[in-house]
Amino acid sequence: MRIAVIGSGNVGGTLGRRWATLGHDVVFGVRDPKRGAAAVKGGAGEGALPDRARVATPAQAVRGDDGWRADVVLVATPWPAVASALSELGPGALDGVVLLDATNPLGPGLRLESGPDGASGAEQVQALAPTARVVKAFNTTGAENMADAAYPGGVPMMPVCGDDAQARQRVMALATLIGFEAVDMGPLMAARYLEPFAMTWIHLAFRQGFGRRFAFGLLRRD
C-alpha cells in the first residue's frame, strides 16, 4: 500500500514509521523536506527513517511528479491546521483517495468542539474533501500504543468508521497490522461517538494521572 502522511508529529510519525517498517511504502509530507528524517517524529530517538519511507512536500506525498499516487492519506495535524493542510494539496489531489482522519477537533483547554448541527470533526473533514473516502481511526489512543500495542491483558481495540465499506476495511487492515483489534463502527456518522470517546483516554491520561501507558479493549462473552 502507498501511504502519504500529512502531519509528521507523534501520531503521524509513529504510524508512518511502523507501516513502513512492516512493508508499506510511506511518504511523509513536510514543509521542509531538506530536513529529512529530522522532520518526522515518532521513532526511537527519532533517528533514520525505515527503508520504505521518505520525505517530500505535502502535495508530492499525495501525488508526485514521479508517478507516485498515494492509496491512503493520513491526516494527523493539529485540528486548527486541518483545513489549510488539505487545501494546500491542490485540486483533485484527494479524488477517490482513502483519507484517514486521525485528528480530534480540540479547542482551548482540550475541549472537544463540534461543527454545525453537531457534526463531528470527521464529517467536517469530509465536507472539506468531498471527493475523498474519509475514514476515522487512530484518534482514540496515544502514540505510545501505536508504537507498541502489546499488553499482557489482551489486545487494544481500534474503532474505525467511514461511509465507504472498502475504505474502512483498508484502514482496519492497517490497524490490525500494528497490533490492534480493529472494530468496524459503520458509517462516518459514528465519529460523533468516537471523538468524545477519545476524550475519555485524554482525561484519564492527563487529568486523572493514568499516564499514557494504557489502552481500551473490547471484552466479549460467548
MARZA-308351 format. One record per residue (C-alpha): y, z, x. Coordinates in steps of 0.05 Angstrom, whole numbers, plus 5000, padded with zeros to 4 digits. Each point is the difference from the previous one (the first is absolute). Layout:
REM MARZA-308351
YZX ...
This chain:
REM MARZA-308351
500050005000 507149855024 504650584988 507650075009 502950695005 507350094979 502150695021 496850235064 501150754995 494450514994 496649704939 500849265016 498650105074 493850424987 497049534948 501549375040 497050285064 493850234964 498849344964 501149615065 495150465037 494949874945 500449245003 505949764959 505849595028 506550394993 507249825014 505250554998 506849754975 505350365040 507449895011 499449965075 493449675020 502050045074 498450744997 492749824990 495350584986 505750495008 502749774933 493650224964 498450724986 493350294979 495749955062 497350555044 506150075045 502549364966 497549595058 497549285005 498349634937 492849814984 497849315023 500649704931 507150264987 506749735022 507350064981 504949494972 506149994955 498550214928 500649284975 495449755054 495050554986 499249724929 500549265015 500549765072 502049345031 493049985032 496549924933 498950744991 499950214927 498650724980 494950134946 502550714989 507050265013 500650755006 506850294985 500850705028 507550075011 504150584974 501449884926 507549845008 498249435047 494749664957 504649524963 503449745062 493549965039 496949564947 506149564991 500449875075 493149675000 503149384969 498849584938 492749894982 497350435056 496150454952 497549474952 492950194981 499550515056 496950694989 506050465009 497450695016 505150534981 498950655038 506950284984 502450564955 506849964966 502850645030 507250214993 503950565033 496150655007 493349644995 501249884926 496049464966 504449494965 497949524946 503249344981 502449734933 495650214942 495950455045 497749435045 496150215062 502049795069 494249515001 502549674935 506949945032 496849685061 496649504953 506849844969 502849885070 494249545018 497749694934 495549485031 496150505042 493850374978 502350725008 494950555012 501750745007 496050425051 500650445062 505850394970 496250634979 498350295068 502850065071 499249555060 495550515034 494749864947 500849265010 498850095074 493850434987 497250074930 493850405021 499450694967 493950455001 500450144925 499949284976 503649344999 507549984982 501849544943 505149445000 502449794931 501749264994 503549644942 502649304987 500049484946 495949495039 492750235004 498449575061 506050285037 497950714982 493149885028 502849735065 504250635009 494250454980 495949675056 505550175050 499950734976 492550045004 500149705070 503950595027 495850544967 502850114930 496549974933 504149464966 501250164926 501949434953 505750254957 500949354962 506749664987 506550105038 502750454944 495450545028 504850075058 504050434951 494450515011 498749875074 507150125023 500650694967 493050155027 502749855070 505150554988 494350504994 497849845071 507250025025 501450664965 493850335029 501149725069 507450155009 501850554950 493750414993 498050035073 493549604996 502149555057 497749285003 492650095015 497249994929 498149474949 497949924927 493049784980 496649794936 494350444976 494949764949 494250294960 493849604986 
